[in-house]
Amino acid sequence: MIRSIFFEDYELGAARQSAGRTITEADIVLHAGQTGDFYPHHMDEEWCKTQPFGRRIAHGTLVFSVAVGMMAGEINPEAFSYGYDRLRFVRPVHIGDTIRAKVTVHDKRDHPKRPEYGIVSERLEAVNQHGETVLACEHLLMVKRKGEART
């Protein structure tokens, strides 16, 4: 869906949530192949049995990518991702876990160098099927102001 939302339109506390997505072994294997991260925490089931978490865990970067992707359903031509801050992998995600993502607008501020834009900060949180937070970060959006809109 494409919808223009300008800096002034973002409301503090506004939230949206994704549907669930189950993390599979194929996700982990594909991510390992794409990134070259074949660390035993992700690939060696027998070794993982000797560790405190007891079984294979999904790459944190995989969980991050999936959570971001689940929230990317709306296309706003007046905004783009400016980056992510304070990324934390709070709990492990295992094969068969289902995660959901939620974003909440928690801050708006002027862009320090580009007055035609503002910065909108969204808290992104991924939770598992038990309602436990598995990932948290801050997503920064650079958003065009209405007064500077193209005609």
DSSP file with accessible surface (Angstrom, degrees, kcal/mol):
  #  RESIDUE AA STRUCTURE BP1 BP2  ACC     N-H-->O    O-->H-N    N-H-->O    O-->H-N    TCO  KAPPA ALPHA  PHI   PSI    X-CA   Y-CA   Z-CA
    1    1 A M              0   0  144      0, 0.0    74,-3.5     0, 0.0     2,-0.5   0.000 360.0 360.0 360.0 132.5    0.0    0.0    0.0
    2    2 A I  B     +a   75   0A 124     72,-0.2     2,-0.3    74,-0.1    74,-0.2  -0.926 360.0 157.0-109.2 125.4    1.4    3.4   -0.9
    3    3 A R        -     0   0  124     72,-2.4     2,-0.5    -2,-0.5    75,-0.3  -0.962  38.9-125.9-150.6 127.6    0.3    6.4    1.2
    4    4 A S        +     0   0   58     -2,-0.3     2,-0.4    72,-0.2    72,-0.1  -0.636  30.9 174.6 -76.7 121.9    1.9    9.7    1.8
    5    5 A I        -     0   0   23     -2,-0.5   139,-0.2     3,-0.0     2,-0.1  -0.983  14.6-155.7-128.4 117.7    2.4   10.4    5.5
    6    6 A F    >>  -     0   0   34     -2,-0.4     3,-1.8   137,-0.1     4,-0.7  -0.448  33.2 -98.4 -91.3 166.6    4.3   13.6    6.4
    7    7 A F  G >4 S+     0   0   16    137,-2.4     3,-1.2     1,-0.3   138,-0.1   0.884 123.4  54.2 -48.9 -45.6    6.3   14.4    9.5
    8    8 A E  G 34 S+     0   0   79      1,-0.3    -1,-0.3   136,-0.2   137,-0.1   0.724 100.7  62.0 -66.3 -21.5    3.4   16.3   11.0
    9    9 A D  G <4 S+     0   0   58     -3,-1.8     2,-0.3     2,-0.1    -1,-0.3   0.676  78.8  99.6 -79.6 -20.3    1.1   13.4   10.5
   10   10 A Y    <<  -     0   0   29     -3,-1.2     2,-0.5    -4,-0.7    98,-0.0  -0.538  61.3-155.0 -72.2 132.4    3.0   11.0   12.8
   11   11 A E    >   -     0   0  143     -2,-0.3     3,-2.0    96,-0.0    94,-0.3  -0.927  19.6-114.3-112.1 130.9    1.4   10.8   16.3
   12   12 A L  T 3  S+     0   0  112     -2,-0.5    94,-0.2     1,-0.3     3,-0.1  -0.342 103.4  22.7 -58.9 136.1    3.3    9.8   19.4
   13   13 A G  T 3  S+     0   0   52     92,-3.2    -1,-0.3     1,-0.3    93,-0.1   0.257  84.7 141.1  89.0 -12.5    2.0    6.5   20.7
   14   14 A A    <   -     0   0   45     -3,-2.0    91,-2.7    91,-0.1     2,-0.3  -0.412  30.6-175.7 -62.6 137.4    0.6    5.3   17.4
   15   15 A A  E     -B  104   0B  58     89,-0.2     2,-0.3    -3,-0.1    89,-0.2  -0.948  19.7-174.3-138.0 154.2    1.3    1.6   17.0
   16   16 A R  E     -B  103   0B  86     87,-2.0    87,-2.3    -2,-0.3     2,-0.3  -0.980  10.5-155.3-144.4 154.5    0.9   -1.1   14.5
   17   17 A Q  E     -B  102   0B 120     -2,-0.3    85,-0.2    85,-0.2     2,-0.1  -0.969   9.0-134.7-134.8 147.9    1.5   -4.9   14.7
   18   18 A S        -     0   0   18     83,-2.9     2,-0.1    -2,-0.3    53,-0.1  -0.413  27.1-102.8 -90.2 170.5    2.3   -7.6   12.2
   19   19 A A        -     0   0   75     51,-0.2    82,-0.4     1,-0.1    -1,-0.1  -0.301  54.1 -84.2 -75.8 175.2    0.9  -11.1   11.8
   20   20 A G        -     0   0   34     80,-0.1     2,-0.3    -2,-0.1    80,-0.2  -0.421  36.6-165.6 -84.5 159.2    3.0  -14.0   13.0
   21   21 A R  E     -F   99   0C  93     78,-1.9    78,-2.7    -2,-0.1     2,-0.4  -0.961  15.2-137.6-145.1 126.0    5.8  -15.7   11.2
   22   22 A T  E     -F   98   0C  66     -2,-0.3     2,-0.5    76,-0.3    76,-0.3  -0.712  18.2-131.4 -86.8 131.3    7.3  -19.1   12.2
   23   23 A I        -     0   0    0     74,-3.0    73,-3.3    -2,-0.4     2,-0.2  -0.694  30.8-166.1 -82.7 127.1   11.1  -19.3   12.0
   24   24 A T     >  -     0   0   59     -2,-0.5     4,-1.7    71,-0.2     5,-0.1  -0.650  36.2-110.1-111.9 167.4   12.1  -22.5   10.1
   25   25 A E  H  > S+     0   0  101      1,-0.2     4,-2.8    -2,-0.2     5,-0.2   0.890 120.0  58.6 -61.0 -38.1   15.3  -24.5    9.7
   26   26 A A  H  > S+     0   0   67      1,-0.2     4,-2.8     2,-0.2     5,-0.3   0.893 102.2  53.9 -59.8 -39.3   15.3  -23.3    6.1
   27   27 A D  H  > S+     0   0   26      2,-0.2     4,-2.5     1,-0.2    -1,-0.2   0.937 111.6  44.9 -57.9 -46.2   15.3  -19.7    7.2
   28   28 A I  H  X S+     0   0    0     -4,-1.7     4,-2.5     2,-0.2    -2,-0.2   0.929 114.7  46.8 -67.3 -44.7   18.4  -20.4    9.3
   29   29 A V  H  X S+     0   0   66     -4,-2.8     4,-2.3     2,-0.2    -2,-0.2   0.934 114.1  47.8 -64.3 -44.6   20.2  -22.4    6.6
   30   30 A L  H  X S+     0   0  106     -4,-2.8     4,-2.4    -5,-0.2    -2,-0.2   0.931 112.3  49.4 -62.5 -43.8   19.5  -19.8    4.0
   31   31 A H  H  X S+     0   0   16     -4,-2.5     4,-2.4    -5,-0.3     6,-0.4   0.911 109.6  51.9 -63.2 -41.1   20.6  -16.9    6.3
   32   32 A A  H  X S+     0   0    0     -4,-2.5     4,-2.6     1,-0.2     5,-0.5   0.928 111.4  47.5 -60.5 -43.6   23.8  -18.8    7.1
   33   33 A G  H  < S+     0   0   51     -4,-2.3    -2,-0.2     1,-0.2    -1,-0.2   0.885 113.4  47.6 -65.5 -38.2   24.5  -19.2    3.4
   34   34 A Q  H  < S+     0   0  139     -4,-2.4    -1,-0.2    -5,-0.2    -2,-0.2   0.854 124.6  29.6 -71.2 -35.1   23.8  -15.6    2.6
   35   35 A T  H  < S-     0   0   72     -4,-2.4    -2,-0.2    -5,-0.2    -1,-0.2   0.636  97.7-124.8-100.6 -18.6   25.9  -14.2    5.4
   36   36 A G     <  +     0   0   52     -4,-2.6     2,-1.2    -5,-0.3    -3,-0.2   0.564  64.1 139.6  81.2   8.5   28.6  -16.8    5.8
   37   37 A D        +     0   0   56     -5,-0.5    -1,-0.2    -6,-0.4    -2,-0.1  -0.708  11.0 155.5 -91.2  91.7   27.7  -17.1    9.5
   38   38 A F        +     0   0  119     -2,-1.2    -1,-0.1    -3,-0.1     5,-0.1  -0.082  17.3 159.9-104.8  31.4   27.9  -20.8   10.1
   39   39 A Y    >>  -     0   0  133      1,-0.1     3,-2.1     3,-0.1     4,-1.3  -0.217  51.7-117.7 -54.1 141.7   28.6  -20.4   13.8
   40   40 A P  H 3> S+     0   0   42      0, 0.0     4,-2.1     0, 0.0     8,-0.3   0.768 109.4  71.9 -61.8 -22.6   27.8  -23.6   15.8
   41   41 A H  H 34 S+     0   0   36      1,-0.2    16,-2.6     2,-0.2    -2,-0.1   0.787 112.4  29.8 -59.2 -25.7   25.0  -21.9   17.8
   42   42 A H  H <4 S+     0   0   16     -3,-2.1    -1,-0.2    14,-0.2     3,-0.1   0.696 132.3  29.6-103.8 -25.2   23.0  -21.8   14.5
   43   43 A M  H  < S+     0   0   58     -4,-1.3     2,-0.7     1,-0.2    -2,-0.2   0.620 100.5  71.1-117.7 -17.3   24.2  -24.9   12.7
   44   44 A D     X  +     0   0   72     -4,-2.1     4,-2.4    -5,-0.2     5,-0.2  -0.800  46.8 178.8-115.8  92.8   25.4  -27.7   15.1
   45   45 A E  H  > S+     0   0   71     -2,-0.7     4,-1.4     1,-0.2    -1,-0.2   0.887  83.5  50.7 -59.0 -42.1   22.4  -29.3   17.0
   46   46 A E  H  4 S+     0   0  121      1,-0.2     4,-0.5     2,-0.2     3,-0.3   0.918 111.3  46.9 -66.5 -43.3   24.6  -31.7   18.9
   47   47 A W  H >4 S+     0   0   80      1,-0.2     3,-1.8     2,-0.2     4,-0.2   0.918 107.7  57.9 -62.4 -40.7   27.0  -29.0   20.1
   48   48 A C  H >< S+     0   0    0     -4,-2.4     3,-1.9     1,-0.3     6,-0.6   0.825  93.9  66.5 -61.5 -29.9   24.0  -26.8   21.1
   49   49 A K  T 3< S+     0   0  119     -4,-1.4    -1,-0.3     1,-0.3    -2,-0.2   0.751  98.7  53.4 -62.8 -21.6   22.8  -29.6   23.4
   50   50 A T  T <  S+     0   0   98     -3,-1.8    -1,-0.3    -4,-0.5    -2,-0.2   0.443  99.3  82.0 -90.4  -0.8   25.9  -29.0   25.5
   51   51 A Q  S X  S-     0   0   57     -3,-1.9     3,-1.4    -4,-0.2    -3,-0.0  -0.634  92.8-106.8-105.2 160.6   25.1  -25.3   25.8
   52   52 A P  T 3  S+     0   0  129      0, 0.0    -1,-0.1     0, 0.0    -4,-0.0   0.828 118.7  54.7 -56.8 -31.1   22.8  -23.5   28.2
   53   53 A F  T 3  S-     0   0   52      1,-0.1     2,-0.1     2,-0.1    -4,-0.1   0.645  94.2-150.7 -82.1 -14.3   20.2  -22.8   25.5
   54   54 A G    <   +     0   0   33     -3,-1.4     2,-0.3    -6,-0.6    -1,-0.1   0.250  62.1  39.6  75.7 -15.4   20.1  -26.5   24.6
   55   55 A R  S    S-     0   0  110     -7,-0.2   -10,-0.1    -2,-0.1    -2,-0.1  -0.964  98.4 -61.4-156.8 171.0   19.2  -26.3   20.9
   56   56 A R        -     0   0   20     -2,-0.3    39,-0.5   -14,-0.1     2,-0.3  -0.218  47.7-153.3 -60.5 146.8   20.0  -24.3   17.8
   57   57 A I  B     -G   94   0D  28    -16,-2.6    37,-0.2    37,-0.2     2,-0.1  -0.905  18.4-109.6-121.8 149.4   19.1  -20.6   17.8
   58   58 A A        -     0   0    7     35,-3.8    35,-0.4    -2,-0.3     2,-0.1  -0.435  44.5 -95.1 -70.7 148.5   18.3  -18.3   14.9
   59   59 A H     >  -     0   0    1      1,-0.1     4,-2.2    -2,-0.1     3,-0.3  -0.408  26.5-131.0 -58.6 139.0   20.8  -15.7   14.0
   60   60 A G  H  > S+     0   0   21      1,-0.2     4,-2.8     2,-0.2     5,-0.2   0.904 110.8  54.5 -59.0 -38.7   20.1  -12.3   15.6
   61   61 A T  H  > S+     0   0   68      1,-0.2     4,-2.3     2,-0.2    -1,-0.2   0.832 105.9  52.5 -67.5 -28.4   20.5  -10.7   12.2
   62   62 A L  H  > S+     0   0   12     -3,-0.3     4,-2.7     2,-0.2     5,-0.2   0.948 110.3  46.7 -67.9 -48.3   17.9  -13.1   10.8
   63   63 A V  H  X S+     0   0    5     -4,-2.2     4,-2.7     1,-0.2     5,-0.2   0.927 113.3  50.2 -60.6 -42.8   15.4  -12.2   13.5
   64   64 A F  H  X S+     0   0   41     -4,-2.8     4,-2.7     1,-0.2     5,-0.3   0.948 111.6  47.8 -59.6 -48.8   16.1   -8.5   12.9
   65   65 A S  H  X S+     0   0   65     -4,-2.3     4,-2.5     1,-0.2    -2,-0.2   0.906 113.2  47.4 -61.4 -43.1   15.6   -8.9    9.2
   66   66 A V  H  X S+     0   0   16     -4,-2.7     4,-2.5     2,-0.2    -1,-0.2   0.939 112.4  49.3 -65.1 -45.2   12.4  -10.8    9.5
   67   67 A A  H  X S+     0   0    0     -4,-2.7     4,-0.9    -5,-0.2    -2,-0.2   0.929 113.3  46.5 -61.7 -43.8   11.0   -8.3   12.1
   68   68 A V  H >< S+     0   0   37     -4,-2.7     3,-0.9    -5,-0.2     4,-0.2   0.941 112.8  50.4 -63.0 -45.5   11.8   -5.3    9.9
   69   69 A G  H >< S+     0   0   48     -4,-2.5     3,-1.4     1,-0.3    -1,-0.2   0.864 103.7  58.3 -62.2 -36.1   10.3   -7.1    6.9
   70   70 A M  H 3< S+     0   0   42     -4,-2.5     3,-0.3     1,-0.3    -1,-0.3   0.775 108.8  46.4 -66.4 -22.7    7.1   -7.8    8.7
   71   71 A M  T << S+     0   0   20     -4,-0.9     3,-0.5    -3,-0.9    -1,-0.3   0.343  90.2  86.9 -99.1   6.9    6.6   -4.1    9.3
   72   72 A A    <   +     0   0   63     -3,-1.4    -1,-0.2    -4,-0.2    -2,-0.1   0.114  51.5 107.9 -96.4  24.8    7.4   -3.0    5.7
   73   73 A G        +     0   0   57     -3,-0.3     2,-0.5     2,-0.0    -1,-0.2   0.792  67.0  66.9 -74.2 -27.7    3.9   -3.4    4.3
   74   74 A E        -     0   0   85     -3,-0.5     2,-0.6   -72,-0.0   -72,-0.2  -0.821  69.9-154.3 -97.1 132.5    3.2    0.3    4.0
   75   75 A I  B     -a    2   0A  96    -74,-3.5   -72,-2.4    -2,-0.5    -2,-0.0  -0.918   8.5-171.0-105.8 121.1    5.2    2.3    1.5
   76   76 A N    >   -     0   0   23     -2,-0.6     3,-1.9   -74,-0.2   -72,-0.2  -0.926  10.5-163.8-112.8 107.4    5.5    6.0    2.4
   77   77 A P  T 3  S+     0   0   63      0, 0.0   -73,-0.1     0, 0.0    -1,-0.1   0.613  89.0  59.9 -67.8  -7.2    7.0    8.0   -0.5
   78   78 A E  T 3  S+     0   0   25    -75,-0.3    66,-3.2   -73,-0.1     2,-0.3   0.351 106.4  48.6 -98.7   4.2    7.7   10.9    2.0
   79   79 A A  E <   -C  143   0B  20     -3,-1.9     2,-0.3    64,-0.2    64,-0.2  -0.963  55.0-178.2-141.9 155.8    9.9    8.9    4.3
   80   80 A F  E     -C  142   0B 100     62,-1.7    62,-2.8    -2,-0.3     2,-0.2  -0.982  42.2 -85.0-150.1 159.3   12.9    6.5    4.3
   81   81 A S  E     -C  141   0B  61     -2,-0.3    60,-0.2    60,-0.2     3,-0.1  -0.451  32.4-176.5 -67.5 128.8   14.8    4.6    6.8
   82   82 A Y  E     -     0   0B 113     58,-3.3     2,-0.2     1,-0.4    59,-0.2   0.535  56.7 -79.7-100.3 -14.3   17.6    6.7    8.4
   83   83 A G  E     -C  140   0B  25     57,-1.1    57,-3.0     2,-0.0    -1,-0.4  -0.824  40.4 -86.0 142.4-178.3   18.9    3.8   10.5
   84   84 A Y  E     -C  139   0B  68     -2,-0.2     2,-0.3    55,-0.2    55,-0.2  -0.988  33.4-171.0-130.0 138.0   18.5    1.7   13.6
   85   85 A D  E     +C  138   0B  68     53,-2.7    53,-3.0    -2,-0.4    -2,-0.0  -0.872  61.8  18.4-124.0 159.4   19.8    2.4   17.1
   86   86 A R  E    S-     0   0B 166     -2,-0.3     2,-0.4    51,-0.2    -1,-0.2   0.835  72.3-175.6  55.2  41.6   19.9    0.4   20.3
   87   87 A L  E     +     0   0B  56     -3,-0.2     2,-0.4    50,-0.1    50,-0.2  -0.559   4.3 178.3 -72.8 127.6   19.5   -3.0   18.7
   88   88 A R  E     -C  136   0B 158     48,-2.8    48,-2.1    -2,-0.4     2,-0.9  -0.997  30.8-148.1-134.8 135.6   19.3   -5.8   21.3
   89   89 A F  E     +C  135   0B 107     -2,-0.4    46,-0.3    46,-0.2   -29,-0.1  -0.855  26.5 177.4 -98.0  98.0   18.7   -9.5   21.0
   90   90 A V        +     0   0   72     -2,-0.9    45,-0.2    44,-0.9    -1,-0.2   0.879  59.4   6.0 -78.8 -41.8   16.8  -10.0   24.2
   91   91 A R  S    S-     0   0  110     43,-1.1    -1,-0.2    41,-0.1     2,-0.0  -0.977  84.2 -95.8-139.9 154.8   16.0  -13.8   24.1
   92   92 A P        -     0   0   64      0, 0.0     2,-0.5     0, 0.0   -33,-0.1  -0.352  28.1-144.3 -70.6 150.8   16.9  -16.6   21.7
   93   93 A V        -     0   0    4    -35,-0.4   -35,-3.8    41,-0.1     2,-0.2  -0.978  19.6-161.5-114.2 128.5   14.6  -17.6   18.9
   94   94 A H  B >   -G   57   0D  19     -2,-0.5     3,-2.4   -37,-0.2   -71,-0.3  -0.666  34.3 -79.2-107.1 162.8   14.5  -21.3   18.1
   95   95 A I  T 3  S+     0   0   55    -39,-0.5   -71,-0.2     1,-0.3    -1,-0.1  -0.384 121.6  27.4 -56.6 129.8   13.4  -23.3   15.1
   96   96 A G  T 3  S+     0   0   44    -73,-3.3    -1,-0.3     1,-0.4     2,-0.2   0.252  88.6 129.6  96.3 -11.7    9.6  -23.4   15.3
   97   97 A D    <   -     0   0   12     -3,-2.4   -74,-3.0   -74,-0.2     2,-0.5  -0.522  49.8-143.2 -73.2 144.1    9.2  -20.2   17.3
   98   98 A T  E     -F   22   0C  34    -76,-0.3    31,-0.4    -2,-0.2     2,-0.3  -0.940  18.1-166.2-109.8 126.7    6.6  -17.8   15.9
   99   99 A I  E     -F   21   0C   0    -78,-2.7   -78,-1.9    -2,-0.5     2,-0.3  -0.828   9.4-166.3-113.8 153.0    7.4  -14.1   16.1
  100  100 A R  E     - D   0 127B 108     27,-2.1    27,-2.5    -2,-0.3     2,-0.3  -0.951  14.3-140.8-127.8 151.6    5.3  -11.0   15.7
  101  101 A A  E     - D   0 126B   1    -82,-0.4   -83,-2.9    -2,-0.3     2,-0.4  -0.877  15.1-174.8-116.1 149.1    6.6   -7.4   15.3
  102  102 A K  E     -BD  17 125B  84     23,-2.4    23,-2.6    -2,-0.3     2,-0.4  -0.998   5.0-164.6-139.9 137.8    5.2   -4.2   16.7
  103  103 A V  E     -BD  16 124B   5    -87,-2.3   -87,-2.0    -2,-0.4     2,-0.4  -0.975   3.6-172.4-122.3 142.9    6.3   -0.6   16.2
  104  104 A T  E     -BD  15 123B  39     19,-1.6    19,-3.1    -2,-0.4     2,-0.4  -0.998  26.8-125.4-132.7 127.3    5.3    2.4   18.3
  105  105 A V  E     + D   0 122B   8    -91,-2.7   -92,-3.2    -2,-0.4    17,-0.2  -0.593  40.3 161.7 -70.3 122.1    6.0    6.0   17.4
  106  106 A H  E     +     0   0B  51     15,-2.8     2,-0.3    -2,-0.4    16,-0.2   0.533  53.4  21.6-124.6  -6.4    7.8    7.3   20.5
  107  107 A D  E     - D   0 121B  59     14,-1.4    14,-3.0   -96,-0.1     2,-0.4  -0.988  47.6-171.2-160.3 148.4    9.7   10.5   19.4
  108  108 A K  E     + D   0 120B  60     -2,-0.3     2,-0.3    12,-0.2    12,-0.2  -0.992  20.8 159.4-137.6 138.1    9.7   13.2   16.8
  109  109 A R  E     - D   0 119B  95     10,-2.3    10,-3.3    -2,-0.4     2,-0.1  -0.980  42.0 -87.1-153.7 164.0   12.4   15.8   16.3
  110  110 A D  E     - D   0 118B 113     -2,-0.3     8,-0.2     8,-0.2     6,-0.1  -0.389  44.6-111.0 -68.1 148.4   13.9   18.2   13.9
  111  111 A H        -     0   0   16      6,-1.4     6,-0.1     3,-0.4    -1,-0.1  -0.690  26.0-135.5 -76.3 133.0   16.6   17.0   11.5
  112  112 A P  S    S+     0   0  112      0, 0.0    -1,-0.1     0, 0.0    -2,-0.1   0.749  94.9  17.9 -67.0 -22.0   19.8   18.8   12.7
  113  113 A K  S    S+     0   0  182      1,-0.2    -2,-0.0     4,-0.0    -3,-0.0   0.527 119.2  57.4-125.0 -13.2   20.9   19.7    9.1
  114  114 A R    >   -     0   0  103      3,-0.1     3,-2.2     1,-0.1    -3,-0.4  -0.827  55.0-173.3-127.7  93.5   18.0   19.4    6.8
  115  115 A P  T 3  S+     0   0   98      0, 0.0    -1,-0.1     0, 0.0    -4,-0.1   0.706  81.9  68.0 -63.9 -17.6   15.0   21.6    7.8
  116  116 A E  T 3  S+     0   0   45     28,-0.1    29,-2.6    32,-0.1     2,-0.3   0.552 103.1  54.0 -78.0  -3.8   12.8   20.1    5.1
  117  117 A Y  E <   - E   0 144B  26     -3,-2.2    -6,-1.4    27,-0.2     2,-0.3  -0.892  63.8-160.2-126.5 157.1   12.8   16.8    7.1
  118  118 A G  E     -DE 110 143B   0     25,-2.5    25,-3.0    -2,-0.3     2,-0.5  -0.857  23.2-119.4-124.6 166.2   12.1   15.6   10.6
  119  119 A I  E     -DE 109 142B   3    -10,-3.3   -10,-2.3    -2,-0.3     2,-0.5  -0.942  22.4-166.2-109.5 124.7   13.2   12.5   12.3
  120  120 A V  E     -DE 108 141B   0     21,-2.5    21,-3.0    -2,-0.5     2,-0.5  -0.944   8.0-154.3-108.3 129.3   10.5   10.0   13.6
  121  121 A S  E     -DE 107 140B   0    -14,-3.0   -15,-2.8    -2,-0.5   -14,-1.4  -0.924  10.3-172.2-108.7 124.4   11.7    7.4   16.0
  122  122 A E  E     -DE 105 139B   3     17,-2.9    17,-3.4    -2,-0.5     2,-0.6  -0.949  21.4-133.5-112.9 135.4    9.7    4.1   16.2
  123  123 A R  E     -DE 104 138B 150    -19,-3.1   -19,-1.6    -2,-0.4     2,-0.5  -0.787  23.1-159.8 -83.8 121.9   10.3    1.4   18.8
  124  124 A L  E     +DE 103 137B   6     13,-2.7    13,-2.2    -2,-0.6     2,-0.4  -0.918  13.7 176.8-104.4 128.5   10.4   -1.9   17.1
  125  125 A E  E     -DE 102 136B  69    -23,-2.6   -23,-2.4    -2,-0.5     2,-0.4  -0.996  16.2-158.9-132.8 134.9    9.8   -5.0   19.2
  126  126 A A  E     -DE 101 135B   0      9,-2.4     8,-3.1    -2,-0.4     9,-1.5  -0.961  14.5-171.5-110.5 133.9    9.6   -8.6   18.2
  127  127 A V  E     -DE 100 133B  33    -27,-2.5   -27,-2.1    -2,-0.4     6,-0.2  -0.918  14.6-131.4-123.8 150.8    7.9  -11.0   20.5
  128  128 A N    >   -     0   0   11      4,-2.4     3,-2.3    -2,-0.3   -29,-0.2  -0.253  43.4 -82.8 -89.8-176.0    7.6  -14.8   20.4
  129  129 A Q  T 3  S+     0   0   89    -31,-0.4   -30,-0.1     1,-0.3    -1,-0.1   0.649 129.2  57.0 -65.1 -13.6    4.5  -17.0   20.7
  130  130 A H  T 3  S-     0   0  131      2,-0.1    -1,-0.3   -32,-0.1     3,-0.1   0.358 119.0-108.7 -95.8   2.3    4.8  -16.7   24.6
  131  131 A G  S <  S+     0   0   55     -3,-2.3     2,-0.4     1,-0.3    -2,-0.1   0.579  73.2 141.9  80.8   9.7    4.6  -12.9   24.4
  132  132 A E        -     0   0   77      1,-0.1    -4,-2.4     2,-0.0     2,-0.3  -0.689  57.1-115.3 -87.2 136.7    8.3  -12.6   25.4
  133  133 A T  E     + E   0 127B  32     -2,-0.4    -6,-0.3    -6,-0.2     3,-0.1  -0.526  36.7 170.9 -69.6 128.3   10.3   -9.9   23.8
  134  134 A V  E     +     0   0B   2     -8,-3.1   -43,-1.1     1,-0.4   -44,-0.9   0.600  66.6  18.1-110.8 -20.4   13.1  -11.4   21.7
  135  135 A L  E     +CE  89 126B   0     -9,-1.5    -9,-2.4   -46,-0.3    -1,-0.4  -0.990  60.1 179.1-152.1 143.2   14.4   -8.3   19.9
  136  136 A A  E     +CE  88 125B  34    -48,-2.1   -48,-2.8    -2,-0.3     2,-0.3  -0.993  14.7 142.2-145.9 142.3   14.1   -4.6   20.5
  137  137 A C  E     - E   0 124B   9    -13,-2.2   -13,-2.7    -2,-0.3     2,-0.5  -0.967  44.4-105.6-162.9 175.6   15.5   -1.5   18.7
  138  138 A E  E     -CE  85 123B  15    -53,-3.0   -53,-2.7    -2,-0.3     2,-0.6  -0.965  26.2-155.1-114.2 124.8   14.8    2.0   17.6
  139  139 A H  E     -CE  84 122B  24    -17,-3.4   -17,-2.9    -2,-0.5     2,-0.5  -0.898   8.5-154.2-101.6 123.4   14.0    2.6   14.0
  140  140 A L  E     -CE  83 121B  11    -57,-3.0   -58,-3.3    -2,-0.6   -57,-1.1  -0.859   8.6-167.1-100.5 128.9   14.7    6.2   12.7
  141  141 A L  E     -CE  81 120B  17    -21,-3.0   -21,-2.5    -2,-0.5     2,-0.6  -0.943  15.8-145.0-113.4 136.0   12.8    7.5    9.8
  142  142 A M  E     -CE  80 119B   3    -62,-2.8   -62,-1.7    -2,-0.4     2,-0.4  -0.913  30.3-171.1 -97.5 118.3   13.7   10.7    7.9
  143  143 A V  E     -CE  79 118B   0    -25,-3.0   -25,-2.5    -2,-0.6   -64,-0.2  -0.948  22.4-120.2-124.5 131.8   10.3   12.2    6.9
  144  144 A K  E     - E   0 117B  23    -66,-3.2  -137,-2.4    -2,-0.4   -27,-0.2  -0.362  29.7-124.7 -64.7 140.0    9.5   15.1    4.6
  145  145 A R    >   -     0   0   44    -29,-2.6     3,-1.3  -139,-0.2     4,-0.1  -0.608  16.7-121.3 -83.3 150.8    7.6   18.0    6.2
  146  146 A K  G >  S+     0   0  105      1,-0.3     3,-2.0    -2,-0.2    -1,-0.1   0.894 111.0  58.1 -58.6 -43.4    4.3   19.1    4.7
  147  147 A G  G 3  S+     0   0   73      1,-0.3    -1,-0.3    -3,-0.0   -31,-0.1   0.697 109.4  45.8 -63.9 -15.6    5.5   22.6    4.0
  148  148 A E  G <  S+     0   0  102     -3,-1.3    -1,-0.3   -32,-0.2    -2,-0.2   0.250  84.1 136.5-110.0  11.8    8.4   21.2    1.9
  149  149 A A    <   -     0   0   36     -3,-2.0     2,-0.2     1,-0.1    -3,-0.1  -0.268  57.5-115.7 -65.3 145.7    6.2   18.8   -0.1
  150  150 A R              0   0  160      1,-0.1    -1,-0.1     0, 0.0    -2,-0.1  -0.524 360.0 360.0 -74.2 145.8    6.8   18.5   -3.8
  151  151 A T              0   0  192     -2,-0.2    -1,-0.1     0, 0.0     0, 0.0  -0.637 360.0 360.0-104.8 360.0    3.8   19.5   -6.0
